[in-house]
Amino acid sequence: MCESNPFSLDLQNLQNLETELCSMTARTLNFWLIKFVQEVCDKDGKPYPGRTIYQIICSLKRHLDENGRAEANMLNANMQSLTFRRVPDSEMKATHRESESLAENRTRREKEAITDDEEGLLWSKGLLGDKTAESLVYTIYFYIGKIFGLRACEHRQLRLSNFVIENNKICYRENISKTFHGGLKDLKKKPRIVTHHCHEVEESVHEPCLVQMFKQYISLVSELPKINESFYFRPSKITYKFENAPIGIHKLNSIMPFLMKEAGLEIKIAHCLRVTTATNLFRAGHQEKLIRERTGHISSALFTYEKPSNDQAMAVSKCVGPSVSKVVSLADNCFKPPSKPKEDEKFQISDEELDTFLSEVDWSKIDKEVQRRTIAE
């Protein structure tokens, strides 16, 4: 037997199924897992979708990892598992050929943007605003996520020094994020700086004014002893002030679901604010460079958040679809029968045109032709 050939198997040296999974050799695992993937099915005898098979394989891999068999990675393209990798790959392709795509089997819902109507309802119900300390911190959290496109985990990392408030502007200065850590790998990178213009400089009356709300919130929390440990603090339920207790990551992540539930809307999570930023800018027709500067995306993940509106989808369909006006015009010209001239329009000629015609006729030639025909007859 050639050891370098992954397809060559010595069946006599394979361990049977009574052997503990974690005690099996790599070649035994390769052999029996191939059989498992080819034969596994649900209680009705139907084959599982490709994604379900992949998840089962991942579960088996995790079991092996937790029991000291991390080297037995069935998903790595090494010589021992090369044969096995081809089997689930073939099964998943077969699922696609049977018109059952991976996207149809996903149970994970896509994150949806928050609509203008939903945002307006949050304001109308008093969940957003500055009437209470609780609604104020909710408003600050909501619009930091929406206008700066922060990820859910980045809210807990915010500090007071991340924001500079001017007369009509809110400036966010990034210090650490998912794509910028400030280490050796980021020496050539620059932290993100985003400026949001709340209103025009000469505009004094502006409701709701985010600049005023940010100033109000910062003035209430700037003197707290733990101001260097957090940006969000627990609002008091009795008075209009904030306690010296930072809001934890789990409480921050529960703010959006709480707001949507209180408003009687479909539950949306904190990351939906980031989706709203990208979606609204995309639908407004802004360039991708400006969208990336606002959200901080450096990968193609931005495209999953740029969700076209129905009007945009219809406009695209019209651009690539048949030109209806041209087709109708050509059809009318091709199949419309020619119009017959009216009786009074037949052989009409004016007196001037007749005189011009008679003056240009060579009557001598006509006379000779008449004489020739007369003699011939």
Helices and strands as residue ranges (DSSP letters): G 11-13, G 21-23, H 26-39, H 50-66, H 82-97, G 103-105, H 116-124, H 133-148, G 152-154, G 160-162, E 163-165, E 169-173, G 184-186, E 193-197, H 210-221, E 233-235, E 242-246, H 249-253, H 255-262, H 271-283, H 288-295, H 302-305, H 310-320, H 324-335, G 343-345, H 351-359, H 363-376
